Amino acid sequence: MKDPIEKITEAALSIACRSRDQFIYALYLATSMEDLCACYFKYINDTGTRNEIVRHIKIKKDKKGEVIPNAFLGQVLSEFKTSDKNRRVWLGTTLKELQEDLTSDQLEEFIECQVLSERVLDRKRAYVVATRKYDEKTDGLLWKSWNKYNDNNCMSVLADNTDVRKLAENFELIWNSENIKFYIKNNVLKRVAKFDFNKVSFLEKEKPISYLSACVASEKQITDEEAISIVKSSDSIGSLGYCLWCLGMLGKHNALYQILGDITKIEENLPTAFWEYMY
């Protein structure tokens, strides 16, 4: 006896009308949640069919309010933990797609079995799912993972979710990490600056523009002389514009008017950005 997916596949091959895609879509919609879940493992090696099955499981859940059987999710998780290579990737992607329907214990299990893995894809999945179950245990696992691998994606989650005291304790290490993108470092900088400005004060000499950013975040005032000096340290038209914005945020009217008299000279020493050629 043919299963529902096999019937849809045969129908797809026989349909030649202009409404072919809509017809196939409707056939999937008409297939029950139970049948979709039952067929998932049979077609797991067929990327197109597997993706359609998962897609329609989500559609039934999101659009029709149907419940994804927890036994199915448990089976996917169980097989994921014992699989490797492509099969592990496919199962992991499915769990990530259906993460909203995993129980708290399943989420914890999914995170825990990946977050310290040597596989980069495993860790990335764990970081994505971690925000759905962010608690003290998850936080501890993420810090262990970051200390071991220095992953940019891991710090991105920590930057937004961990206790600011931990970011402050590790700030110099985070700031000096070559793996962490600047915008993430800047997010950490702003949180730490508000909490304990002394932790970021070393940037005044090392990275004056970042120091200025910290001042804005913490509403710390600096002298006009300091502000003007930082503006003049700009090495691009973009950083100059950012510095001017910072001075505006700090209410530095006098400093801005002093800079106005030298702005042409300041800009002469900066390379022309590609977007400026458009004007």
FENQUI-V274975 format. One record per helix or strand of 2 or more residues. SS is the DSSP state (H for helix, E for strand). FROM is the first residue (numbers start at 0). TO is the last residue. If there is no record, write none. Layout:
ss/from/to
SS/FROM/TO
SS/FROM/TO
This chain:
ss/from/to
H/3/13
H/19/29
H/32/39
H/46/63
H/69/81
H/84/96
H/98/100
H/103/111
H/119/132
H/135/148
H/151/160
H/163/168
H/170/174
H/181/194
H/196/198
H/202/205
H/207/217
H/223/231
H/236/248
H/252/259
H/262/267
H/273/277
